[in-house]
Amino acid sequence: MGGDREMFDAVCADCGQPCQVPFKPTEGRPVYCRDCFSKHRKF
């Protein structure tokens, strides 16, 4: 089930750091790095 995922370059909407995400970022939707994403996740 593994395999290499295509990663896309993005900039975190919170901290502004460059990061890579496993999906193509869509204009108008925020992208978060791993650290910021965990802060924004809803439980």
Buried (B, 14 or more C-beta within 10 A) or exposed (E): EEEEEEEEEBEBBBEEEEBEBEEEBEEEEEBBBEEBBEEEEEE
